Amino acid sequence: MNRFMTSLSAALGLALASGLAAAVPASAATPDTAGGASQQRYAGSSYTGSAAERADNQAFYAAVMKSALAKQAAHPYLRTVTVTYDASNAPSFASEIAGAAQIWNSSERNVQLRAGSNADFSYYEGNDSRGSYASTDGHGQGYVFLDYSQNQQYYPVRVVAHETGHVLGLPDHYSGPCSELMSGGGPGTSCTNPYPNATEKRRVDSLWANGLSAVAKNASADAAR
Ligand SMILES: [Zn+2]
C-alpha cells in the first residue's frame, strides 16, 4: 500500500465515522485494516429499501473507487477514471446493463464505465426477497444484484441505472420524484425514467473529478461537514 492509499483510506474512514458511525460496522468502515474479520458480505442498498442503507452505499462506492483508482495509478495524469464491470453473471440483463452504462457514460466526463476483465465490480442476477441492491465485501470489490421479480414490476433499465448510480457514489433518495434516478422505487412502478437528473450528473462528475487527488479531497470535505 502506498502513502496515498493509506491517507485515502484514513480520510474515507473519517468520512464514514463522522456522519454514519451508528450505521456502519467497524470492519466496513476500515476495509484495509480489518483483515479476515470482514470477509462477510454486507447487504447494501436496495431499490426500494430504507434510507439507513446509505452507509453501505458509501462503503461500496469507496471500495469500487479504490479498485478503479489502483489501476489508474499507472496513468496519474489521465483525467477520466475508467470503472470496469463484469456483466457475465447477469446474462438476462445484458442489454439493460449496456443501456445503463451508456446512459452514465453520456452523462459524465470524469468517470466512464466499461465492460471487461479484471473488473472493479460485477452484476449478478437471481431471486432475493430484498429486491435489487448494491453491496460490498469491504475488500475493494463490490457487486450489484438484480432481482428477477422486482425487474418485472419496475422498469429494468431504471433499476440497473439506479444501482449503478450507487457504484458511482450516489446515495438513495426515495422521496424524490421520478425525474430523479436515485429516488429508485419511491415514485412507484409506473416510473420508467432511467436518466440521472442534472444535479445527480453534476454530483457524480464532481465526485470523480481529477482522479486520485479529488477522491482524497472529497473524503476530507465530507469528514469536515
Ligand atoms: Zn438504491
Residues whose N, C-alpha, C, O or C-beta is under 5 A from the ligand:
A	BS01	ZN	S45 S46 Y47 D172 G184
